[in-house]
């Protein structure tokens, strides 16, 4: 995100990172390169996140508002900005405070960001925050095939974990500059812990005795599976298959209470239920085993039969929320940073809790795992007896049973409300924009502006996440895809009085403007995190929140009706997530060379939005933009 996002974030003035992740279309893993020295040496060599100049941010903020607010609102905001920027005024004071904070921190934003965007965010992590990832359908259709693939998947993750443990992960680069690798060290052996007003994260990878087990969930039952032999070597795929067989056969008999569905609740409700759940010693031990595990593997039961046309959308739903209490929503522990999901019909993917990381490190791990599962295993399986996987027991009191029933009810409402449309745009991929010397990401974003404008006859605040990993502990900033240039283009495109040459000229300007904003964002000079920092600095200094942040235009700027993320990958997959506002869309895409994978979501309770209609409008916009380019002589481009 894929992540993002501003749902209720509007009140704290933050867009939640869909984090997913952008311009990761520029991130290049350099496989031959080892981390120079060790991980810490690499990290220390990275620059710290800058605090942009105050006047620059204020000017760029006004420019960003122009396509989405009316003249009177803009005039009012300009007056507030003048007051805010006055010499010796509150803006200068907050800027100095922020610069001082930056001089004393590895990253002035990262700690604030995790708290504000995630841990104090109280809507359920399911749909609202945690992205799903849908892999191509695997070549098996039965229980044995499911377990065989899952065993290889576990072995593939452990293979990747070895690189993390040995600090030999290939350094990634963006535009020739090395990126922060910290997020790779946060996704395994970590978990979110619910609280009564805010959550926390634990990472057991850094403990004196790091975990040697994963959690396996099957038929709503949880198992602790040790994945290392006594000599420290990882179990082979054959050994893991034997263990998964044992788990499946011992969990077929009963249909226990789906304790995992509690993790789908509103965070305050789950926080209260959690306190109650772990009062019991057995429950507390079982929960601790799940939280400490390296990752969770969900072996799913069958989902409802669907047509080939809707299979990808159904798979996205399975990865995002499990399909409701009647399907697999209880076969999860959504607080776990990383959950791999393997269906019995070849449907596979993952779900991840967004607080520790954006999408690219998750996708890099998954790319590695998919590649690993496609190769024959070379390791010989030692002939040693394996300990029986340990079933985790839960004591269900009437009060816990009531919490589970409430969670089922609320999960089903959310599942029914989400419309998810996953489709492959098969007419072209990155090849067409590149042939016209345009950034594929910018081309897709401009097409999305056109699609939205055709549906609603207006522009809206649009979020695309930009990676700040060029900086130590960097997370994301916002690429604002609705620009004056994109607004001029979409208004002109269907105007019969405009010539194609003019439309192409405006298209090129819109694509160039997006590319320019992207470069600005990844270099730490975008406006959104800076404005958030100034607001949080006021809170830190116990000052009144400046009027600028109470302005209706600021709320409108953060009400992202289009929350978008490009998550590129070597694997032909797509990430998916929910909208971040009730009347918005979640849009994630993975551009391949000759096609583009899209996942679009909206809420059924909002009568204005329709994910399937946006998908069709996007298809039309991309094709129409290509047609205009092809019909216009190249000499005039």
NORRA-V45367 format. One record per helix or strand of 2 or more residues. SS is the DSSP state (a for helix, b for strand). FROM is the first residue (numbers start at 1). TO is the last residue. If there is no record, write none. Layout:
# NORRA-V45367
ss=SS from=FROM to=TO
ss=SS from=FROM to=TO
This chain:
# NORRA-V45367
ss=a from=8 to=11
ss=b from=17 to=18
ss=b from=27 to=29
ss=a from=39 to=44
ss=a from=54 to=66
ss=a from=71 to=85
ss=a from=90 to=103
ss=a from=110 to=119
ss=b from=130 to=134
ss=a from=143 to=165
ss=b from=172 to=174
ss=b from=177 to=178
ss=a from=182 to=185
ss=b from=190 to=193
ss=b from=200 to=203
ss=a from=204 to=206
ss=b from=213 to=218
ss=b from=221 to=226
ss=a from=237 to=250
ss=a from=259 to=264
ss=a from=267 to=277
ss=a from=281 to=292
ss=b from=296 to=299
ss=a from=308 to=320
ss=b from=338 to=342
ss=b from=348 to=352
ss=a from=354 to=356
ss=a from=359 to=373
ss=b from=390 to=391
ss=a from=398 to=417
ss=b from=418 to=425
ss=a from=430 to=435
ss=a from=440 to=456
ss=b from=462 to=467
ss=b from=476 to=480
ss=a from=484 to=493
ss=a from=500 to=522
ss=a from=528 to=540
ss=a from=547 to=550
ss=a from=552 to=557
ss=b from=562 to=566
ss=b from=574 to=576
ss=b from=585 to=591
ss=b from=596 to=603
ss=a from=611 to=631
ss=a from=634 to=636
